């Protein structure tokens, strides 16, 4: 017994000592805990326990802030079940390690080095000394955005749709938390399509999604530099913030234009709306494709060309260290810079007046290729498990990997094996390929020598 306890302590120490392993373990524990709570009979409206796969799928989707669902959230789950889902969304978006570190700050007022390293793995802050400030900033930003958006939505539901006060507040804050955390869980079976022409609902939701998708480091930098400009009269931006903001704006505009262009006359999506309504819904779809999962137009009615364009946006995702998924906009920007440098014949990749480090290029390439491999492999497996068309299956797998939550409506119809595959994809997509691979690595190796250089023929 003593030997078993010693081995168990050694195993746990090894996990905690490596921040990536600790993050993976924490997420897995919360997913299983959420699945256990959702498996309780009183978590459903009918008062009977759902199947384990349904509970596991929903818990994973909530913790991984995806939004894919095999049952309708608003009608299938009870108030308790919806509360569990909302809590899982908040915990998943905030980050298990971030939440644990923040509690340590509030209780003890200081962090141990190991906890700081663990928090840094989740928040991706630039320095260990910044962790405490980052964690407090994350908490403050989350509360401010969710409170403001929740208040706006609650007022709109109360006075615009004559909901009683309790329902208006509940609907408002549920969708605010889900939006800022890029979760995409809604309380209506049609998501937000009933509010498609209401900018007082869609624009606050889109704003919360975009802010959450920028990533906490960018949001904190925006706040710091706003204060610095008031005191010094000038501001400087990090390369990460510049890349994230510029790429986000470009992708939002491009997604809006392409959605409107491809769906302008589609009677199942934008066709019946006014010009202003089409632009509003086009922008909303573009913003939601960045891993949010709400939809104001029926994704199942989109043209195949729009589905492919949406897959690209979903795969790219949002900003690093935020609530969005995908390979991240900075990864996309770094790869684009590398391509442009190679086309121009330049020896190094530069962007916005800065030279990119070689390891950044390798990391970007690793993340992108791992993502492509996971999506293609999962699509192949799903095609063998179901008779659904390839465009719908590809859309579903990209949505799961990028933790988006948009669906053409095939999620509930997939066989159990297919739903479990999506569970794995959502889990891997939330943690990130590099984090998962490093967490599973048995040991780290440092090469103490260089091999002879040789260049193979490319192309």
Number of C-alpha atoms within 10 A of each C-alpha: 6 7 8 9 10 11 12 12 12 11 12 12 12 13 17 16 15 16 24 25 21 23 25 22 16 15 22 15 13 18 25 15 15 23 22 14 19 28 21 16 15 18 23 21 16 13 13 12 16 19 10 13 17 21 25 24 23 26 27 33 31 32 30 35 36 36 31 29 24 18 16 16 21 17 15 16 23 19 15 16 24 21 14 20 27 21 16 24 32 23 21 27 28 23 23 23 26 29 20 15 25 25 14 16 17 12 10 10 10 14 19 11 11 13 21 21 23 25 30 25 20 22 23 19 20 11 11 15 12 12 24 23 13 25 24 16 17 23 15 12 18 21 12 12 18 23 16 15 23 26 17 20 26 26 18 19 22 19 12 13 10 12 16 11 14 11 13 22 21 16 20 25 21 23 28 28 28 29 34 31 33 37 33 32 31 22 17 14 12 15 21 22 18 12 15 20 18 17 15 15 21 22 17 19 29 23 17 25 30 27 24 27 32 24 23 27 21 23 18 18 16 15 12 12 16 14 13 14 12 10 10 9 9 10 14 10 12 9 15 14 20 16 20 23 16 13 19 23 12 11 19 21 16 15 25 21 15 18 27 25 14 17 20 18 14 14 12 15 23 26 15 13 17 11 13 10 17 24 19 23 28 28 24 26 26 28 30 29 29 35 37 40 29 32 27 23 22 18 20 16 15 21 17 13 14 19 20 16 18 26 23 17 25 33 31 26 30 36 32 24 23 27 33 36 34 30 29 30 28 25 26 21 18 22 20 14 19 22 13 15 16 13 9 9 10 11 9 13 21 16 17 10 7 9 10 17 11 10 9 13 16 13 15 21 18 16 20 21 14 16 24 16 12 19 23 15 12 23 23 15 15 24 16 11 14 15 10 14 9 14 16 21 24 21 23 27 26 32 33 34 31 37 36 34 30 31 24 16 16 15 20 15 12 19 13 13 13 20 21 16 19 26 23 15 24 32 27 23 26 28 18 21 20 16 20 18 14 15 19 12 10 8 7 6 6 5 6 5 6 6 6 5 5 6 5 5 5 4 3
